[in-house]
Amino acid sequence: MIHLKNNGPDSSPQIFFSSPNRQRRPLHTLEGKLTLAFLLATAATFAVNLFLFLNINNALEKVNRVFYSNVQTNSLSETLDSVQQSLTDYLNVGSSDNLRNFYQVQGDYANCLAALGDYSDSVEIQSTTRDIQNLSDHYMELCENALTAKRGRNIQKYKEYYEETVSMNDILQSYIYSMNNLLLKGNSDNYLKLADTFHSLEIASLFMIVMIAFLDVFMIVMTVRHATAPLHALIAETGEIGKGNFDVPPLAVKSDDELGIVTSAFNEMVVSMRGYLQKLRESMESENRLKERELLMNAHLKEAELKYLQAQINPHFLFNTLNAGAQLAMMEEADGTYKYLQNVAAFFRNKTNRENQITTLADEISLADNYMYIINVRFSGAITYEKRIDDDLTRVSVPSMILQPIIENAINHGVRDMDRPAVIILSVYRTGRYITLSVHDNGRGMTEEQMNAILSGNAPVRRKGDETNGVGLSNVISRMRLFYNSEDVFDITSPGEGQGTEVLLYIPMPD
C-alpha cells in the first residue's frame, strides 16, 4: 500500500510504502521464478556434461585396452633380449654384478610374461600365448644350465647351453612377433568399432548441446519478457504522470509476484496523488491568502523601521564631529583629548560598513588597538593590553570584524569589575598550516557548559542594554565558517571559573 503525507503547502509530498499482508509461496515470487529457471538450466547443463564425461571416459578406457596388449607384447620382446644380453655378459665376464643383473632382468621377464594373460577370445591367440609360456620355461631352464656350467668351469657345457639359449631366444621372438601381429589385427578391428562409437558420441553430444542452448535461451527470453513487460507499462504511465497527466488508466495486474505488487501499489499511488493534488490546490489557495496578509503587515513594519532608521545619527556626521573635536583639542593643546578623539574617530570609521567585507589581519589588529585605547581611557588604564604579533602573518586576508568583538566579549564577560589587575593578551602565530589568533584574558573563566553552548551556537543572545557592538561570538563563528568553508575555525578554552579564558581563531595559510 502507498500512503501520502502532506507536511504543509510549501513541502513536497511524502510517499510511504507498506507491504500488503498476504503470504506468497516461494515459487510465486519473481525471485523464486528466476531461481527455479537458473536451477533447471544448471541441472540440464550438469546432466549433459555428466553424460559426455562418462561416455568419453568409457571410450578412452576401451582405446587403452585396444593398444595395451601390443604394448605388453613389445615389452615382453624387449625384456627377452635383455635376458639374453645379461646372460652373455655374465658368461663373458663372470662377475657377480653381471649375475645380479641377469636375475633382475629374469624377474622382469617373468612379470611381463605373467601380465601377458588372455587378451582375446581368439583360440589362435590363446594357443600362441601358452606356447610362449612353455618355450619361456624351457628357455629359462637352459639359461640356468649355462650358468651352472659357468660356475663349474665346464667351458664345453656352458658353450653348448649358451648356443641352445640363442636358438631358443630366436624361436621365442618369432612366437612373440606372431602373437603381436595377431593382436594388432584384432585391435585394428576394435579400433574401427571405437571410431564409430566416437562419431556417434560426437553427434549425440552436439545435439544435446544445441538443445540445452536452445532451452537456456528460451527460458531467459521468457523470464526477461515476464519481468520487463510490466516494467515497460510502468515506464509509459510514469512518463505520462511526469508530464502532469494523472488521468491514466490503471495498469493490469497479471501476476502475484513482486512486479504484481509494485503494479498494484502504483495504481493506488496514482489514485492517492489525484486526491492529494486536489487538497494541495485548496491548501495553496488558502496559503496565498495568508501570505498576502503577511506581506501587507511586513510592508507596514518595514515602513516603520525605515522611519526609525531615518531618525538615527548619520555615521559620517559623527566622524566629522569627532574630527572637529580633535582639531579643537589640538589647537587648545589638549594632547590627551586629541589622541582620544582621534582613536574614537578611527575606530568608528573602520567599524562602519565593515561587516560582510574582507580586510587584512593588520587592519583587524589596528581596529583592536583603537578599541583597547578607548576602553583604557574609559577605565583609567585598568586593563593591561599586550600584543605578541608575528608581523609576517598580518598581510593575510580575513573577514572583517572578527577580533574586536572577541576582545569586547573578553572585557564585558571576563575582566570587567574584577578585584585583581586585568590583562588581555593578543597573539598571532603560526601553527602548522594555520595562522592562529589568540585572545587570552585572566578573568572569570567559563564552565564547560558555557563553552559548549558558544561552540554549538546556543549561547544566550545579547540582552537589550548591553554595551556591545551587536556582533557577538556566534556571528564571528558563522562568518568564519562560511568564509573558509570549514567547521574547524574556532575554539575556546578555560581551565575553570576564575582562571581566565582563551579564544582561538584558525586561519588557513594562503597558497
ROFI-968843 format. One line per field, with one value per residue (C-alpha): x, y, z. Coordinates in Angstrom, 1 decimal, m for minus. Layout:
BEGIN
east = (X:...) $
north = (Y:...) $
up = (Z:...) $
//
This chain:
BEGIN
east = (0.0:1.1:0.3:0.9:1.6:1.5:3.6:2.3:1.7:5.4:6.6:6.8:4.5:6.0:5.0:5.1:5.0:3.6:3.8:0.4:m0.4:m0.5:1.7:3.1:4.6:8.3:7.6:5.1:7.8:9.9:13.0:11.6:10.9:14.3:15.9:13.9:14.8:18.5:18.4:16.7:19.2:22.1:20.7:20.3:23.8:25.2:23.3:24.7:28.3:28.0:26.7:29.6:32.1:31.0:30.8:34.2:35.8:34.4:35.6:39.1:39.3:38.4:41.1:43.6:42.7:43.0:46.6:47.7:48.1:50.5:52.5:52.8:53.9:56.6:57.7:58.0:60.1:62.5:62.8:63.7:66.5:67.7:67.8:69.8:72.2:72.7:73.4:76.0:77.7:77.9:79.4:82.0:83.0:81.8:81.4:78.9:77.4:76.6:75.0:72.8:71.8:70.8:68.5:66.9:66.2:64.9:62.4:61.3:60.7:58.7:56.5:55.9:55.1:52.6:51.0:50.5:47.3:44.4:43.9:41.3:38.8:40.6:41.7:44.8:46.0:45.4:47.3:50.2:50.2:50.5:53.3:55.3:54.9:56.1:59.0:59.9:60.1:62.4:64.5:65.0:66.0:68.7:69.9:70.2:72.1:74.5:75.1:75.7:78.3:80.0:80.2:81.6:84.2:82.9:83.6:82.4:79.0:78.2:79.0:76.6:73.9:74.5:74.1:70.8:69.6:70.4:68.5:65.6:65.6:65.1:62.2:60.6:61.0:59.3:56.4:56.1:56.2:53.4:51.3:51.9:50.6:47.6:46.8:47.3:44.9:42.2:42.9:42.5:39.0:38.3:39.6:37.3:34.4:35.6:35.9:32.2:31.4:33.2:31.4:28.1:29.0:30.1:26.7:24.8:26.9:26.4:22.6:22.4:24.5:22.3:19.1:20.4:21.5:18.0:16.4:18.5:17.8:14.1:14.0:15.9:13.7:10.5:11.8:13.0:9.8:7.8:9.9:10.1:6.5:5.0:8.1:7.5:3.9:5.0:7.6:4.9:2.5:5.2:6.1:2.5:2.4:5.7:4.0:1.3:m1.3:m2.8:m5.9:m4.2:m6.0:m5.0:m2.4:m3.5:m2.1:m1.1:1.0:1.2:4.9:6.9:6.0:2.4:2.7:4.5:1.9:m0.9:1.0:1.5:m2.2:m3.0:m0.4:m1.9:m5.4:m3.9:m1.9:m5.0:m6.7:m3.6:m3.2:m6.7:m6.1:m2.8:m4.5:m7.1:m4.3:m2.2:m5.1:m5.6:m1.9:m1.7:m4.4:m2.4:0.8:m0.9:m1.9:1.6:3.2:0.9:1.9:5.6:5.2:3.9:6.6:9.4:7.9:8.1:11.7:12.7:11.3:13.2:16.4:16.0:15.9:19.3:22.6:24.4:27.7:29.5:28.2:29.6:33.1:33.1:32.1:34.8:37.4:36.3:36.6:40.1:41.2:39.8:41.7:44.9:44.6:43.9:47.0:44.9:47.0:45.2:41.8:43.2:44.6:41.4:39.2:41.5:41.2:37.4:37.1:39.4:37.5:34.1:35.5:36.9:33.9:31.2:30.1:32.8:30.6:30.4:33.5:37.1:40.0:43.5:44.7:46.8:43.6:41.8:44.7:44.7:40.9:41.5:44.3:41.9:39.2:41.6:42.8:39.3:38.4:41.5:40.6:37.2:38.5:41.6:44.1:42.8:43.3:46.8:46.8:49.7:50.4:52.6:52.3:54.3:54.2:54.9:51.5:49.4:49.1:46.7:43.0:40.3:36.6:36.2:35.1:36.5:39.0:37.3:34.1:36.2:38.2:35.0:33.5:36.6:36.2:32.5:32.3:35.9:37.9:35.3:34.7:37.5:39.2:42.7:44.6:43.1:45.2:44.3:46.9:46.5:48.8:49.3:51.5:51.7:50.5:51.3:49.1:47.2:47.6:46.4:44.8:44.6:42.7:43.6:42.3:42.8:39.2:36.3:36.7:34.0:32.4:32.4:28.6:29.2:32.0:29.9:27.0:29.2:30.8:27.4:25.8:23.4:24.9:22.3:21.6:22.6:20.3:18.9:21.2:24.4:27.4:28.4:28.6:26.0:28.5:28.7:30.8:28.2:28.3:32.1:32.0:29.3:31.1:34.5:32.9:31.3:34.4:36.8:34.2:35.3:33.9:37.3:38.0:37.2:38.0:37.6:39.4:39.2:40.8:37.7:35.9:38.2:41.1:40.7:39.6:41.4:39.6:41.4:40.7:42.3:43.0:44.3:47.7:47.3:48.7) $
north = (0.0:3.6:6.5:10.2:12.7:16.4:18.5:21.9:23.7:24.5:21.0:18.1:15.2:12.3:8.8:5.8:2.2:m0.5:m4.2:m6.0:m8.6:m11.6:m14.7:m15.7:m19.1:m19.0:m20.1:m17.2:m14.6:m13.2:m14.3:m17.9:m18.0:m16.7:m19.2:m22.1:m21.2:m21.0:m24.3:m26.0:m24.7:m25.7:m29.2:m29.7:m28.5:m30.7:m33.7:m33.2:m32.7:m35.8:m37.9:m36.7:m37.3:m40.9:m41.8:m40.2:m41.9:m45.3:m44.9:m43.9:m47.0:m49.1:m47.4:m48.1:m51.7:m52.0:m51.0:m52.2:m55.8:m54.7:m52.6:m55.5:m57.8:m55.4:m55.0:m58.8:m59.0:m56.2:m57.9:m61.2:m59.5:m58.0:m61.5:m62.9:m59.9:m60.2:m63.9:m63.2:m60.5:m62.9:m65.8:m63.4:m61.6:m63.8:m61.0:m61.0:m57.7:m59.4:m62.3:m60.0:m58.1:m61.4:m62.4:m58.9:m59.0:m62.5:m61.4:m58.5:m61.0:m63.3:m60.3:m59.4:m63.0:m63.2:m59.9:m61.2:m63.0:m63.6:m60.5:m62.1:m64.8:m65.9:m69.6:m68.9:m66.1:m68.2:m71.1:m68.9:m67.4:m70.9:m71.8:m68.7:m69.6:m73.2:m72.1:m69.4:m72.1:m74.2:m71.1:m70.2:m73.8:m73.6:m70.3:m71.9:m74.8:m72.4:m70.5:m73.7:m74.9:m71.5:m71.6:m75.2:m74.0:m76.5:m74.5:m77.0:m77.4:m73.7:m73.0:m75.7:m74.4:m70.9:m71.8:m73.5:m70.3:m68.3:m70.6:m70.7:m66.9:m66.7:m69.1:m67.2:m63.9:m65.4:m66.6:m63.2:m61.4:m63.7:m63.0:m59.3:m59.4:m61.4:m58.9:m55.9:m57.4:m57.9:m54.4:m52.8:m54.2:m53.0:m49.5:m49.2:m50.0:m47.4:m44.8:m45.4:m45.1:m41.8:m40.5:m41.4:m39.8:m36.7:m36.4:m37.1:m34.5:m31.8:m32.5:m32.3:m29.1:m27.4:m28.5:m27.2:m23.9:m23.5:m24.4:m21.8:m19.1:m19.9:m19.7:m16.5:m14.8:m15.9:m14.8:m11.4:m10.9:m11.7:m9.3:m6.4:m6.3:m4.8:m2.5:m1.1:m0.4:1.3:3.4:4.5:5.6:7.2:9.3:10.5:11.3:13.2:15.4:16.2:13.8:11.9:10.7:7.5:4.1:1.6:m1.0:m4.6:m6.9:m10.1:m11.9:m12.3:m11.7:m8.6:m7.0:m7.5:m5.9:m2.9:m2.5:m2.6:m0.1:2.2:2.1:3.0:5.8:7.4:7.4:8.9:11.5:12.7:13.3:14.9:17.3:18.5:19.1:20.8:23.2:24.1:24.5:26.7:29.0:29.4:29.9:32.5:34.5:34.2:35.3:38.4:39.4:38.7:40.8:43.7:43.5:43.3:46.3:48.4:47.1:48.0:51.4:51.9:50.6:52.9:55.9:54.8:54.5:57.9:59.3:57.8:59.9:59.8:58.0:60.4:63.3:61.5:61.2:64.8:65.9:63.8:65.1:68.7:68.0:66.5:69.6:71.9:69.9:70.1:73.9:74.1:71.8:69.2:66.3:63.6:64.7:65.0:61.4:60.1:61.7:60.5:56.9:57.2:58.6:55.9:53.2:54.3:54.9:51.4:49.8:51.4:49.3:46.7:43.7:41.1:42.7:41.4:43.1:42.3:40.9:44.1:46.3:44.0:44.4:48.2:48.3:46.2:48.7:51.7:49.9:49.0:52.6:53.9:51.3:52.1:55.8:54.9:52.6:54.8:52.3:49.4:46.8:45.8:45.1:43.0:42.0:39.2:39.5:37.8:40.7:38.4:36.9:40.1:40.6:37.7:38.5:37.8:38.6:42.0:42.4:39.2:40.4:43.4:41.5:38.8:41.4:43.2:39.9:39.3:42.7:42.6:38.9:38.3:41.0:43.8:44.7:42.3:42.9:42.0:43.6:42.7:41.5:40.8:39.3:39.3:36.8:35.9:32.9:30.1:26.5:24.0:25.0:27.6:31.2:31.2:34.3:34.1:36.4:35.5:37.1:36.4:37.0:35.0:31.9:29.7:26.4:23.5:24.0:27.7:26.8:24.1:26.5:29.0:26.4:25.0:28.4:28.1:30.9:33.4:36.3:39.8:41.4:44.9:47.5:45.5:47.6:45.7:46.5:43.8:41.5:38.5:35.4:33.3:35.9:35.7:31.9:31.7:34.2:32.4:29.0:30.4:32.4:29.4:26.6:24.7:23.9:23.9:27.6:28.5:27.1:28.3:27.0:27.8:26.0:26.8:29.7:32.5:31.2:33.1:32.3:31.9:32.2:30.9:31.6:29.4:31.0:28.6:29.7:31.1:29.0) $
up = (0.0:m0.5:1.8:1.1:3.9:3.5:5.9:4.6:1.4:0.9:1.4:m1.1:m0.6:1.3:0.0:2.3:1.0:3.2:2.3:1.8:4.4:2.2:2.2:m1.1:m1.8:m2.8:m6.4:m6.8:m6.2:m9.0:m7.1:m6.9:m10.6:m11.5:m9.1:m10.5:m14.1:m13.1:m11.3:m14.2:m16.7:m14.3:m13.8:m17.6:m18.3:m15.5:m16.8:m20.3:m19.0:m16.8:m19.8:m22.0:m19.3:m18.6:m22.3:m23.2:m20.2:m21.2:m24.8:m23.7:m21.5:m24.5:m26.6:m23.8:m23.7:m27.5:m27.6:m24.2:m25.4:m28.2:m25.7:m23.3:m26.2:m27.3:m23.7:m23.4:m26.6:m25.3:m21.9:m23.5:m25.4:m22.1:m20.5:m23.4:m23.2:m19.5:m19.8:m22.5:m20.3:m17.4:m19.4:m20.9:m17.7:m14.9:m12.3:m9.5:m10.8:m14.2:m12.3:m10.2:m13.4:m15.1:m12.2:m12.1:m15.8:m15.5:m12.8:m15.1:m17.9:m15.6:m14.6:m18.2:m19.0:m16.1:m17.3:m20.8:m19.8:m22.2:m24.4:m26.7:m27.0:m30.2:m29.9:m32.0:m29.7:m26.6:m28.1:m29.0:m25.5:m24.0:m26.4:m25.4:m21.8:m22.3:m24.5:m21.9:m19.2:m21.3:m22.2:m18.6:m17.8:m20.5:m19.1:m15.6:m17.1:m18.8:m15.5:m13.6:m16.1:m16.0:m12.2:m12.5:m15.1:m17.6:m20.7:m23.2:m21.5:m20.9:m24.6:m25.7:m23.4:m24.5:m28.2:m27.3:m25.4:m28.5:m30.7:m28.2:m28.0:m31.7:m31.6:m28.7:m30.6:m33.6:m31.5:m29.8:m33.2:m34.5:m31.4:m31.8:m35.4:m34.3:m31.6:m33.9:m36.4:m33.7:m32.2:m35.6:m35.9:m32.4:m33.2:m36.1:m33.9:m31.3:m34.1:m35.0:m31.3:m31.0:m34.1:m32.7:m29.4:m31.2:m32.9:m29.7:m27.8:m30.5:m30.5:m26.7:m26.5:m29.1:m27.3:m23.9:m25.5:m27.1:m23.8:m21.9:m24.4:m24.3:m20.5:m20.4:m23.1:m21.3:m17.9:m19.2:m21.1:m18.0:m15.9:m18.3:m19.8:m16.6:m16.3:m19.8:m18.9:m15.7:m17.6:m20.1:m17.4:m15.3:m18.4:m18.6:m14.9:m15.3:m18.0:m15.5:m16.8:m13.8:m15.7:m16.8:m16.7:m14.1:m15.1:m15.3:m12.6:m14.3:m11.6:m7.9:m7.7:m6.8:m10.1:m9.5:m6.0:m7.5:m10.2:m7.6:m5.4:m8.5:m9.2:m5.6:m5.7:m8.8:m7.1:m3.9:m5.7:m7.5:m4.2:m2.7:m5.6:m5.2:m1.5:m2.3:m4.7:m2.0:0.6:m1.7:m2.4:1.4:1.9:m0.8:1.0:4.3:2.5:1.1:4.6:5.9:3.1:3.9:7.5:6.6:4.4:7.3:9.5:7.0:6.7:10.5:10.5:7.7:9.6:12.7:10.8:9.3:12.8:13.6:13.7:10.3:10.9:8.6:10.6:13.7:12.0:11.0:14.5:16.2:13.8:14.5:18.2:17.7:15.7:18.5:21.2:19.2:18.9:22.6:23.2:25.0:23.8:25.7:24.5:20.9:21.0:22.5:19.9:17.1:18.3:18.6:15.1:13.7:15.5:14.1:10.7:10.5:12.1:10.0:7.0:7.6:8.3:5.4:3.9:3.5:5.1:6.2:9.5:10.0:9.8:12.3:14.7:14.2:14.9:18.1:19.2:18.7:20.7:23.6:23.7:24.1:26.7:28.8:28.7:30.0:32.7:33.5:32.2:34.4:31.7:30.6:26.9:25.5:21.9:20.6:16.9:14.1:11.6:8.6:9.1:9.2:5.4:5.0:4.1:6.7:7.2:8.8:12.5:13.9:16.5:18.1:19.1:20.8:22.8:23.6:24.9:27.0:28.6:29.3:30.4:31.6:33.2:33.9:37.6:38.8:42.1:40.7:37.8:34.4:31.5:27.8:25.5:21.7:19.9:16.3:15.4:13.0:13.9:11.1:8.1:10.1:11.4:15.0:16.5:20.3:22.7:26.3:29.4:33.1:34.0:35.4:33.1:31.8:32.7:30.2:29.6:28.7:26.3:24.6:24.3:22.5:20.2:19.3:18.6:21.5:23.7:25.0:22.7:23.5:26.0:25.4:27.0:26.8:25.9:22.7:19.1:18.2:16.6:19.0:19.1:17.3:14.4:14.2:14.2:11.5:9.2:9.7:8.8:5.7:4.6:4.9:4.2:7.3:10.7:12.5:12.6:16.2:19.7:23.2:26.3:30.0:33.0:35.0:36.8:37.9:35.8:32.6:29.0:25.7:22.4:19.3:15.6:12.9:9.6:6.8:5.3:1.8:m1.0) $
//
